[in-house]
Amino acid sequence: MIRVHALRTGSVFVRPSQIIGRAPFRRLRPFLERGWSAALPILAFLIEHPEGLFLVDSGESPRAMTRGYFPPWHPYFRLAVRFAIADEQAIDVQLRTLGVAPSDLRAVVLTHFHTDHAGGLAHLPPLRTLVSRIEWQLAQGVAGQVRGYFLDHLPPGFRPEFIRFDANPPAPFPRAMALTSDGAVMIVPTPGHSSGHVSVLVTTPAQRFLIAGDASYTEAALAARAIDGVCPNPRSARKTLATIAAFAEASAAAARPFIYLPAHDPDSEARLDSAISR
């Protein structure tokens, strides 16, 4: 049996223009805009498969609430984002609420290396951790910190395993990596929000789940093909959204429901619960 569980590792508040990017000055607006979004979840996802347990993203750490966790010079973390994370929302605690010891995980997949998706690694033991080579390269040095990647928050000695797109991909995705021998759990490229962004496709006999990280912030944004306000490559982001939408349409045509699970969509948990209860 294959199951997907949502793990809420806290909440984040961003400027509304980050959720749906608005021209002109799309990437500048989140720094100038007043007002905040409603609380958005910071979700990680646990996949149960007969071959083992897989974690997609690790969420953010409660340490993000402490002074000095983010560099004081960073304009985005000073002006455009706020976190609300309790100690009991750390990823290791969330796993244990499901009866899962972190050491029982077979692998962790990071959709990308932004701190609210990778910061929770500090609460996990050394594990096989898969990330795209592009993300790891972009995370290096001061330029990586500017992009929102903080390698100093990772466990000492951390080294990722790079994703190898060597499996036959499900159309229309161009490439894939199989995490399980039956191909029920696959990593697919979804660049846009970051250049090395990936998503995880979970296929069951009745449904297909796409654990989508920040491919878009909401399902509504996917439907509107609306890119976010911070992605560095709008063309790549729009192409990714079109690919996901085409996959969803193909799933519907095959009478296999498609459940879209972005990490910050307030409705992701409800969609997942509804799918599980069917």
C-alpha positions in Angstrom: 0.0 0.0 0.0 1.2 3.5 -0.8 0.2 6.5 1.3 1.1 10.2 1.4 1.1 12.2 4.7 1.4 16.0 5.0 3.6 17.3 7.9 3.1 20.9 8.8 6.5 22.3 10.0 5.2 25.8 10.8 3.7 28.8 9.0 5.1 31.5 6.8 3.8 35.0 5.9 4.9 36.6 2.6 3.8 39.6 0.6 0.8 38.9 -1.6 2.8 39.8 -4.7 5.1 36.9 -4.0 2.3 34.4 -4.4 1.2 35.8 -7.7 3.8 37.8 -9.5 2.7 41.1 -11.0 4.3 43.1 -13.7 6.0 45.5 -14.0 8.8 45.1 -11.5 7.6 41.6 -10.5 10.7 40.7 -8.4 10.8 44.1 -6.7 7.2 44.2 -5.6 7.6 41.8 -2.6 10.1 44.3 -1.1 8.0 47.3 -1.5 4.5 46.0 -0.9 2.7 46.5 2.4 0.5 43.9 4.0 1.0 40.2 4.4 -0.6 37.1 3.2 -2.6 34.9 5.5 -0.6 32.2 7.3 0.7 29.7 4.7 1.7 26.2 5.8 5.3 25.0 5.5 4.6 21.4 4.4 6.8 18.4 4.1 5.4 15.1 2.9 6.0 11.5 4.0 5.5 8.8 1.4 4.9 5.3 2.6 5.8 2.6 0.0 6.4 -1.1 0.5 10.1 -0.5 -0.3 10.4 2.1 2.5 9.6 5.6 3.8 10.6 8.7 1.8 10.5 12.3 3.0 10.0 15.1 0.5 11.4 18.3 1.9 12.2 18.9 5.6 10.5 22.2 6.2 12.0 24.9 8.2 13.6 24.7 11.7 12.1 26.3 14.8 15.6 27.9 15.1 14.3 30.3 12.4 12.5 32.1 15.2 15.8 32.9 17.0 17.7 36.2 16.4 20.7 35.7 14.1 19.4 32.7 12.3 19.1 34.7 9.1 21.8 37.2 8.1 20.8 40.7 9.2 22.0 42.2 5.9 19.6 40.1 3.8 16.8 42.3 2.5 14.3 39.5 1.8 14.4 38.1 5.3 14.2 41.6 6.8 11.4 42.9 4.7 9.4 40.3 2.8 8.9 37.2 5.0 7.9 36.2 8.5 7.8 32.8 10.2 5.8 31.2 13.0 7.3 27.9 14.0 6.9 26.1 17.3 9.4 23.6 18.7 6.9 20.8 18.4 6.6 21.5 14.6 10.2 20.5 13.9 10.3 17.7 11.3 11.7 15.1 13.7 8.8 15.7 16.1 6.3 15.6 13.2 7.6 12.3 12.1 7.4 10.8 15.5 3.7 11.8 15.8 3.2 9.4 12.9 5.2 6.7 14.7 8.2 7.1 12.4 11.7 7.4 13.8 13.7 9.7 11.5 16.4 7.0 11.2 13.8 4.8 9.5 13.6 7.0 6.5 15.0 5.5 3.3 15.7 8.8 1.7 15.0 12.5 1.8 14.2 14.4 -1.5 14.6 18.2 -1.5 12.4 19.9 -4.1 14.9 22.8 -3.8 17.4 24.2 -1.3 15.5 27.3 0.0 15.7 27.4 3.7 12.0 26.7 4.3 12.4 23.4 2.5 15.9 22.4 3.7 16.3 24.0 7.1 14.7 21.0 8.9 17.6 18.8 7.9 19.3 20.0 11.0 16.8 17.9 13.0 17.4 14.7 11.1 20.2 12.1 11.4 22.6 11.5 8.4 20.4 10.2 5.6 20.5 9.7 1.9 19.5 13.2 0.7 18.7 13.7 -3.0 18.9 17.2 -4.6 19.5 18.4 -8.1 23.1 19.3 -8.9 22.0 22.7 -10.1 20.5 23.5 -6.7 23.7 22.5 -4.9 25.8 24.6 -7.1 23.5 27.6 -6.7 23.6 27.2 -2.9 27.3 27.9 -2.6 28.9 31.0 -1.2 27.5 34.5 -0.5 25.6 34.3 -3.8 23.8 31.2 -2.5 22.8 33.1 0.7 21.4 35.9 -1.4 19.3 33.3 -3.2 18.0 32.0 0.2 20.2 29.0 0.6 22.0 28.7 4.0 24.5 25.9 4.0 25.6 26.8 7.6 22.2 25.6 8.8 22.9 22.1 7.5 24.3 19.2 9.7 28.1 19.1 9.9 29.6 17.0 7.1 26.4 17.1 5.1 26.8 15.9 1.5 23.9 15.4 -0.9 23.4 12.8 -3.5 22.7 14.3 -6.9 19.5 13.3 -8.7 20.1 11.2 -11.8 17.4 11.5 -14.4 17.9 8.1 -15.9 14.4 6.6 -15.9 11.7 6.6 -18.6 9.6 9.7 -17.8 5.8 9.9 -17.6 4.7 12.2 -20.4 4.9 15.1 -20.7 7.7 15.4 -18.2 11.0 15.3 -20.1 13.1 13.3 -17.5 12.6 11.3 -14.4 14.4 9.4 -11.7 12.7 6.4 -10.1 12.9 6.1 -6.3 11.2 2.7 -6.2 11.6 -0.3 -8.4 8.0 -0.2 -9.5 8.3 3.4 -10.6 5.4 4.4 -8.3 7.6 7.1 -6.7 9.5 9.3 -9.2 11.4 12.6 -9.2 10.6 14.9 -12.1 12.2 18.2 -13.0 10.0 21.3 -12.4 12.3 24.3 -12.8 11.1 27.8 -12.5 10.8 28.9 -8.8 14.5 27.9 -8.7 16.6 26.6 -11.6 17.1 23.1 -10.1 13.6 22.7 -8.7 12.1 19.2 -8.8 8.8 17.6 -7.7 7.9 14.1 -6.6 5.2 12.1 -8.5 3.5 9.3 -6.5 1.3 6.9 -8.5 -1.2 4.6 -6.9 -3.7 2.3 -8.6 -6.4 4.9 -8.1 -4.7 8.3 -8.0 -1.6 10.4 -8.8 -0.1 12.9 -6.4 2.4 15.5 -7.3 4.3 16.8 -4.3 5.2 20.1 -6.0 7.3 22.2 -3.6 7.1 25.7 -4.9 6.3 24.9 -8.5 3.4 27.3 -7.7 2.2 28.5 -4.3 -1.4 27.3 -4.9 -3.5 25.1 -7.1 -5.3 28.2 -8.3 -2.0 29.7 -9.5 -1.4 26.5 -11.5 -4.8 26.7 -13.1 -4.2 30.4 -14.0 -0.6 29.6 -15.2 0.4 32.4 -12.9 4.1 32.5 -11.9 5.2 33.7 -8.5 6.9 37.0 -7.7 10.4 35.7 -7.0 11.2 33.1 -9.6 14.3 33.9 -11.6 13.2 32.5 -14.9 9.6 33.3 -15.9 9.8 31.4 -19.1 10.9 28.2 -17.4 8.3 28.6 -14.7 5.5 29.0 -17.2 6.7 26.0 -19.1 6.7 23.9 -15.9 3.2 25.0 -15.1 2.0 24.1 -18.6 3.7 20.6 -18.2 2.0 20.0 -14.9 -1.4 21.1 -16.2 -1.0 18.8 -19.2 -0.1 15.9 -16.9 -3.2 16.7 -14.8 -5.4 16.7 -17.9 -4.0 13.4 -19.1 -4.7 11.9 -15.6 -8.3 13.1 -15.7 -8.7 11.6 -19.2 -7.5 8.3 -17.8 -10.0 8.5 -15.0 -7.2 8.7 -12.4 -7.6 11.7 -10.1 -4.6 14.1 -9.9 -3.9 15.6 -6.5 -1.6 18.7 -6.6 0.3 19.3 -3.4 2.4 22.5 -3.2 4.2 23.1 0.0 2.5 26.4 0.9 -1.0 26.0 -0.4 -3.5 26.4 2.5 -5.7 23.8 0.8 -3.1 21.1 0.2 -3.8 19.2 3.4 -7.5 19.3 2.8 -7.1 18.0 -0.8 -4.8 15.2 0.5 -7.3 14.3 3.2 -10.1 14.2 0.7 -8.2 12.0 -1.6 -7.3 9.5 1.1 -10.9 9.3 2.3 -12.2 8.3 -1.2 
